[in-house]
Amino acid sequence: MKIKFTDLYKLTPYKKKIKKKINSLIEKNQFVGGEEVKKFENEFAKFTGSKYCVSLGNGTDALYLAVKSLNLKKGSEVIVPCNTWISTAESVVGENLKIIFCDVNLDDYSICTKDLKKKISSKTKLIMPVHLYGNPANLYEIKNIIKNKNIKIIEDCAQAHGSKINSKHVGTFGDIGTFSFFPGKNLGCFGDGGAIVTNNKKYYEYVMRARNHGALKKYDHKFSAYNSRLDTIQAAILRIKLKNYSRQLNRRRQISNLYYKNLSNIQKIKLFNLKKNQFSCYHQFVIRTSQRNSLQKFLKKNNISTMIHYPYMLNDLKFFKYNKKMKNSYKLGNKILSLPISEEHSNKEINYICEKIQIFFKN
Ligand SMILES: Cc1ncc(COP(=O)(O)O)c(C=O)c1O
């Protein structure tokens, strides 16, 4: 049996409907802006339970514009977890702000609140928790830690469409939530895409203009800004996918349950240890083992593709110039392994993967 990590084309449900929609937009010359974009923004705001949504060119721009909208003082410190995609940290660099990397916990791999307490200083003005792999970071505790302090929160939800804490969607606990619709994401379009959600009118109005040369309509520039818009075709694709997204979430939960059932007895691997109130969208199913490299090789030999998210911690990247060691995540990039988890995988495939992992650890 050959098991791909993911097969994006196979993954896309309702292909006929999507192709018909794309054709009709082409025939109507609708490529940028318009009704589809507005409708998607309204629907995504409702999906997350936010007042406002601004769609954007990608998730990196969403982070970047979110940070810019806060207008933080030069030299302010921004706390970013060290295990995340590089974009979270990149959004801070160009803004004359100082990145302070924070450790992650080994239960869900999101920001470690114990280390966070140590990293907060009088200069801290922003914390950027990442709901990595779809696992919600502990926003209740983070908010409690910064109670009475003038510290903002931008939640990076690029991997967390549909993830919730106590039935409340991630991205709605802090000041701004940012999303990516990159094709490989749970809710992905057919190219790049992103969005911010917020309840704050000021941030919303800034990002609405900043994404379009400082203008809400043609020649209405109020400041010099950027071009970062979600294309009409991408918005239309996302609308179709969003309508059917709960089915996808259910299937991912079923697959994760299969993994838990079949792998929990193996002492040498650690699975996610989520709390009851953490509802993950299971963007990735990550296991941890000191035999990671040989396990990955063994699975590859058996035609099972796996990935590593991520092979380095951001504090290990020299150009970020942050050389403090992280206790939990020290060499974490050598131990983690992402197993296939996509709606298209069958129970038979997941059982086969688990069987091979069992055989590996028995030998
Ligand atoms: C955690 C995280 N943040 C930000 C991004 C950036 O999103 P995009 O690729 O759409 O720019 C990604 C995408 O991989 C991500 O995983």
The ligand as a MOL file (V3000), in Angstrom:
LIG
                    3D

  0  0  0     0  0            999 V3000
M  V30 BEGIN CTAB
M  V30 COUNTS 16 16 0 0 0
M  V30 BEGIN ATOM
M  V30 1 C 1.6080 28.9170 11.8270 0
M  V30 2 C 1.6270 29.6170 10.5010 0
M  V30 3 N 1.6320 30.9630 10.4750 0
M  V30 4 C 1.6320 31.6380 9.3210 0
M  V30 5 C 1.6280 30.9980 8.1040 0
M  V30 6 C 1.7240 31.8070 6.8460 0
M  V30 7 O 0.6850 31.6000 5.9570 0
M  V30 8 P 0.9070 31.8130 4.3800 0
M  V30 9 O 1.6870 30.6650 3.8680 0
M  V30 10 O -0.4960 31.8310 3.8480 0
M  V30 11 O 1.6020 33.0920 4.1930 0
M  V30 12 C 1.6150 29.5970 8.0730 0
M  V30 13 C 1.6230 28.8530 6.8000 0
M  V30 14 O 2.2290 27.8310 6.6590 0
M  V30 15 C 1.6110 28.8810 9.3070 0
M  V30 16 O 1.5860 27.5420 9.3510 0
M  V30 END ATOM
M  V30 BEGIN BOND
M  V30 1 1 1 2
M  V30 2 1 2 3
M  V30 3 2 2 15
M  V30 4 2 3 4
M  V30 5 1 4 5
M  V30 6 1 5 6
M  V30 7 2 5 12
M  V30 8 1 6 7
M  V30 9 1 7 8
M  V30 10 2 8 9
M  V30 11 1 8 10
M  V30 12 1 8 11
M  V30 13 1 12 13
M  V30 14 1 12 15
M  V30 15 2 13 14
M  V30 16 1 15 16
M  V30 END BOND
M  V30 END CTAB
M  END
